[in-house]
Amino acid sequence: MAKNDVTAKEQGLKPIAVNRKARHDYAIEDKYEAGIVLSGTEVKSLREGRASLAEAFVSIDRRGEIWLENANIPEYLNGTWTNHAPKRKRKLLLHAQQIAKLARQIEAKGYTIVPISLYFKNGRVKVEIALAKGKREYDKRQALREEQDKREAQRAMRLRNLRHG
């Protein structure tokens, strides 16, 4: 079996972690799928579904490299002295043109790059990152109110259909 062959259970998408706070705090404009450079114990820890993107953010350095910072991938429980640091900087893999485009866009006022989700795609770990603009406090409240109204309308419709059904 060749190294690039993927077993049947590894095909498709398998979510590991989702950054729900990012969708609440930011208006998502543009999404990108990036590869990520990991050590072996990090991948094993991710296979157990252990990761958090809660305080994570993405930065671009002067050399034009893009990094995922503050993402928490806990140490692998069965690891030895070769275990990784849980919150280390991890390099993301994107095309140079995409990085340059993102760098130009975050120079604009109010834009940032946030990680949205971490998942396995055909056996490889991928990170979905997004160009986002910070929401104001009243925008967040408005979004929550709209969600709540939608939920109440759905509930009312369900009750009405049960009565007349």
C-alpha positions as CSV (number, residue, x, y, z in Angstrom):
1,M,0.0,0.0,0.0
2,A,1.5,3.4,-1.0
3,K,2.1,6.1,1.6
4,N,-0.5,8.4,0.0
5,D,-3.3,5.8,0.0
6,V,-5.9,6.6,2.6
7,T,-7.8,3.9,4.4
8,A,-11.6,3.8,3.9
9,K,-12.5,5.2,7.3
10,E,-10.2,8.3,6.8
11,Q,-11.9,9.5,3.6
12,G,-14.1,12.5,3.7
13,L,-14.3,15.2,6.4
14,K,-14.1,14.5,10.2
15,P,-14.4,17.6,12.4
16,I,-12.1,18.0,15.3
17,A,-12.7,21.5,16.8
18,V,-15.0,24.4,15.9
19,N,-14.5,28.0,17.0
20,R,-18.1,29.1,17.7
21,K,-16.9,32.3,19.3
22,A,-15.5,33.5,16.0
23,R,-18.9,33.4,14.3
24,H,-20.3,35.4,17.2
25,D,-17.6,38.0,17.4
26,Y,-16.8,38.5,13.7
27,A,-18.6,39.0,10.4
28,I,-17.0,36.3,8.2
29,E,-16.0,37.7,4.7
30,D,-13.7,35.2,3.0
31,K,-12.8,31.5,3.9
32,Y,-9.6,29.6,3.1
33,E,-8.6,26.0,3.7
34,A,-5.0,25.7,4.9
35,G,-2.8,22.8,5.7
36,I,-1.0,22.8,9.0
37,V,2.5,21.6,10.0
38,L,2.2,19.2,13.0
39,S,4.4,16.8,14.9
40,G,3.4,13.1,15.3
41,T,2.1,13.4,18.9
42,E,-0.1,16.4,17.8
43,V,-1.8,14.3,15.1
44,K,-2.3,11.5,17.6
45,S,-3.9,13.9,20.1
46,L,-6.1,15.3,17.3
47,R,-7.2,11.8,16.3
48,E,-8.6,11.5,19.9
49,G,-10.6,14.7,19.2
50,R,-8.8,16.8,21.7
51,A,-8.3,20.4,20.6
52,S,-9.5,23.9,21.2
53,L,-9.6,27.0,19.0
54,A,-11.2,29.3,21.6
55,E,-8.3,31.8,22.1
56,A,-6.6,31.0,18.8
57,F,-5.7,33.6,16.2
58,V,-3.7,33.7,12.9
59,S,-0.8,36.0,12.2
60,I,1.4,36.8,9.2
61,D,5.1,37.5,9.8
62,R,7.5,39.7,7.9
63,R,8.8,36.8,5.8
64,G,5.3,36.1,4.4
65,E,4.6,33.0,6.5
66,I,1.3,32.4,8.1
67,W,1.0,31.0,11.7
68,L,-1.7,29.6,13.9
69,E,-1.1,30.8,17.4
70,N,-2.6,30.0,20.8
71,A,-4.5,26.9,19.5
72,N,-4.6,24.4,22.3
73,I,-3.7,20.8,21.2
74,P,-3.2,19.0,24.6
75,E,-0.2,16.7,25.0
76,Y,-0.7,13.1,23.8
77,L,-1.5,11.0,26.8
78,N,0.6,8.1,25.8
79,G,3.5,10.3,24.5
80,T,7.0,10.2,25.9
81,W,9.6,12.9,26.2
82,T,9.0,13.7,22.5
83,N,5.6,15.2,23.4
84,H,4.8,18.7,22.0
85,A,4.0,22.0,23.7
86,P,0.2,22.4,23.8
87,K,0.0,26.0,22.7
88,R,3.0,26.4,20.4
89,K,3.0,28.4,17.2
90,R,2.1,26.2,14.2
91,K,2.8,27.0,10.6
92,L,-0.1,27.1,8.2
93,L,0.3,26.1,4.5
94,L,-1.2,28.4,1.9
95,H,-0.2,29.5,-1.6
96,A,2.1,32.6,-1.6
97,Q,-0.5,34.6,-3.6
98,Q,-3.2,33.8,-1.0
99,I,-0.9,34.9,1.9
100,A,-0.1,38.1,0.0
101,K,-3.8,38.8,-0.6
102,L,-4.6,38.2,3.1
103,A,-1.7,40.4,4.2
104,R,-3.1,43.3,2.0
105,Q,-6.6,42.8,3.3
106,I,-5.7,42.8,7.1
107,E,-3.9,46.1,6.6
108,A,-7.4,47.5,6.0
109,K,-9.1,48.8,9.1
110,G,-10.9,46.3,11.3
111,Y,-10.0,43.1,9.5
112,T,-8.3,40.1,11.1
113,I,-7.8,36.4,10.3
114,V,-9.5,33.9,12.6
115,P,-9.4,30.1,12.6
116,I,-13.0,28.7,12.2
117,S,-12.5,25.0,12.4
118,L,-10.0,22.2,12.5
119,Y,-10.8,18.9,10.7
120,F,-9.4,15.8,9.0
121,K,-9.8,15.8,5.2
122,N,-8.8,12.5,3.7
123,G,-6.5,11.7,6.6
124,R,-4.8,15.1,6.6
125,V,-5.4,17.9,9.2
126,K,-6.8,21.1,7.7
127,V,-7.7,24.4,9.2
128,E,-10.5,26.6,7.9
129,I,-9.4,30.2,8.4
130,A,-11.5,33.3,7.5
131,L,-10.9,37.0,6.8
132,A,-13.2,38.6,9.3
133,K,-14.3,42.0,10.5
134,G,-15.0,42.5,14.2
135,K,-18.7,43.0,15.1
136,R,-19.8,45.9,17.3
137,E,-21.6,45.0,20.6
138,Y,-25.0,46.1,19.2
139,D,-24.4,43.9,16.1
140,K,-23.9,40.9,18.4
141,R,-27.0,41.6,20.3
142,Q,-29.0,42.1,17.1
143,A,-27.8,38.7,15.8
144,L,-28.7,37.0,19.1
145,R,-32.2,38.6,19.0
146,E,-32.8,37.5,15.4
147,E,-31.7,33.9,16.2
148,Q,-34.1,33.9,19.2
149,D,-37.0,35.3,17.1
150,K,-36.4,32.6,14.5
151,R,-36.4,29.9,17.1
152,E,-39.7,31.2,18.6
153,A,-41.3,31.4,15.2
154,Q,-40.2,27.8,14.5
155,R,-41.6,26.6,17.8
156,A,-44.9,28.4,17.1
157,M,-45.2,26.8,13.7
158,R,-44.5,23.4,15.1
159,L,-47.2,23.8,17.8
160,R,-49.7,25.1,15.2
161,N,-49.0,22.1,12.9
162,L,-49.4,19.7,15.8
163,R,-52.8,21.1,16.7
164,H,-54.1,21.1,13.1
165,G,-52.4,17.9,12.1
